[in-house]
Structure formats: C-alpha cells, structure tokens
Amino acid sequence: ADASLGELKDLLKSALNPGGEQARKKSARLDFAFVFPNKDGRYIMKEIGRVFSETNGRTDDSARTLNSLRFQTGDFIDVSIR
C-alpha cells in the first residue's frame, strides 16, 4: 500500500518512545527526505516534504504519497523532528 507523509507522521507520533514527545508537540515540524545511493555508490539526500504536527491553518505536504514522490525499494527515509 502507498503511505502519505501525513500517515507516516501519525505513525511516528504514536510509535516513538522516547522522542515521541517532541513529535507530539503542537508546534512540531517533521521534515522528510529520501536517502539513496547514486551511480557511484555515494548516498544522496533529497528533501521531499514538510509536515506539521498540527497544521493550524498552515499548508504542508501531508497528502503527498511515497509513490508520487518516487520512493523505491531500498531507499531510506530520513525524518527530522523540530
């Protein structure tokens, strides 16, 4: 199945412990990136979206899906919680 960035946010908010407190804060921002090897075997990081713990009128990338962002088997997903 294809997951959205919003669904990944919800999963992280419920699963992280410790660390989940940061993701559950109303002001939290989660920045997502794909990490994958290039042709030379070096890893590349590509920012793919930003999701807020609570939008409060702000627009974010919650609806974007991994498939629409061209996620491939073997890619890593990096998440920064601020």
C-alpha positions in Angstrom: 0.0 0.0 0.0 1.0 3.6 -0.6 1.5 5.7 2.5 1.3 9.5 2.7 3.6 11.8 4.7 0.7 12.5 7.0 0.2 8.8 7.7 4.0 8.5 8.4 3.7 11.5 10.8 0.8 9.8 12.7 2.8 6.6 12.9 5.9 8.4 14.3 3.8 10.3 16.8 2.3 7.1 18.2 5.4 4.9 18.0 8.3 6.9 19.1 9.2 6.5 22.8 11.4 8.3 23.9 11.3 11.0 21.3 7.6 10.8 20.6 7.0 13.7 23.0 8.8 16.0 20.5 6.8 14.8 17.6 3.5 15.2 19.5 4.1 18.9 20.4 1.6 21.2 18.7 4.4 23.2 17.3 6.4 20.2 15.9 7.6 20.2 12.3 8.7 17.0 10.6 11.0 17.3 7.6 11.2 14.2 5.4 13.9 13.2 3.0 14.8 10.2 0.9 18.4 8.8 1.2 19.6 6.6 -1.6 22.8 5.6 -3.4 23.8 7.3 -6.7 25.6 5.5 -9.6 28.9 5.9 -7.8 27.6 4.3 -4.5 27.6 7.6 -2.6 24.5 8.4 -0.7 22.3 11.3 -1.8 19.7 13.1 0.4 16.7 14.5 -1.3 14.2 16.6 0.7 10.7 15.5 -0.1 8.3 17.4 2.2 7.4 19.1 5.5 4.5 18.1 7.8 3.3 19.9 10.9 2.1 18.1 14.0 -1.0 20.3 13.9 -1.5 22.5 10.8 -3.4 25.4 12.5 -4.1 26.8 9.0 -0.6 26.2 7.7 -0.3 24.2 4.5 2.1 21.2 4.4 2.8 18.1 2.4 0.7 15.7 4.4 -1.2 14.4 1.3 1.9 13.6 -0.7 2.4 9.9 -1.1 5.6 7.9 -1.2 4.6 6.6 -4.7 4.0 10.1 -6.0 7.4 11.1 -4.7 9.0 8.1 -6.5 10.0 6.1 -3.4 11.9 2.9 -4.4 12.5 -0.3 -2.5 16.0 0.1 -0.9 15.6 3.9 -0.3 15.8 5.2 3.3 13.5 7.8 4.8 15.2 10.4 7.0 12.9 12.3 9.4 14.0 15.5 11.3 11.7 16.5 14.1 11.9 20.1 15.2 
